[in-house]
Amino acid sequence: DNPSAYEVYNPVNYVANWTQPMLIIVGAHDYRVPETQGIGAFTALQRRNITSRLLYFPTENHWVLNPHHSIAWFEEVFNWMRQHAS
């Protein structure tokens, strides 16, 4: 009912303030977060020379359900945390 209320929290309005490394994980069938938003965020990070990685699952949704994809998801997340959270 009030789209302007959502605009206050739209991350695209704060890209100029982004400084931290980010891992972006996108599922093509995610209807909560359209894949274009994840790819757009990754592109913005790359253009600002911020360390970033895009993990794209063309057959997954918001939850990674395929066991092989789940293993890849965990490996990527744990590797990212080892690199950037220590």
N, C-alpha and C positions, 0 to 999 in steps of 0.2 A: 504493500500500500504506500510505502514511502521510500522510493529508490534512492533518494539523496542520503538517507540514513546509512545505506550500505556503502555508498561512495566514500564516506569518511574512513572506512576500514579497508578500502581497495588497495592492495599492495603496490599496484602500478603507480600510485601517487607518491610512493616513497622510494622508488628505485634510486634516486639520487643519493639517498642515505645508506644504501646497501654497501657493506664493506666486508662482511664475513664470508668465508667459503660456504658454498651450498651444494648439497646433493639433491638433485631434482629427480623424482621417480614418477613416471607417467604410465598409466594403463590406457590403451586406446578406447576401451569400453567403459571407462569411468564416467558416469553421468553426473557425479558430484562435482568433479573438477575436470572440465573439458581439456583434452590433450593440448589444445592450442594455448591454454593458459600456462601449462608447464613448460612447453617449448618456448613460449614468449619470455617466461622468467629466465630460462636458461640462456636465451639469446641476449637478454639485457645484461646478465652477469658476464657473459663472454665479451660483450662490447665494452664493458667497464673494466675489463681485465681482472675480474675477480675469479679466483680459483673456483671452478665449478665442474660438475659432472652430470650428465643426463643419462638416466637409466630408463629405457623405453621398452614396455611390454605391449606389443601390438595385439595380443589376444587376451589380455587381462583387464580387469575392471579396477575398482577401488581397492579390492583385496586381491592379492596374488594367490591363486588357487592351485595352479599347476605345480606339482611337487618339484620339478626341475627348475621352474622359474623361482619357486620359493627358496631353493638353495642358492641360486644366483643373487636373489634379493638380499639374503642374509650375508653372503660373502661380500657383496658390495657395501652394505651398510657397516659391517664390522671393519672392513678395510678403511672405509672413510673415517670412522670413529678413531681407529688407530692412528691415522695420519693427522687428524685435525682436532682431536679432543685430548691429546696428551700434552 
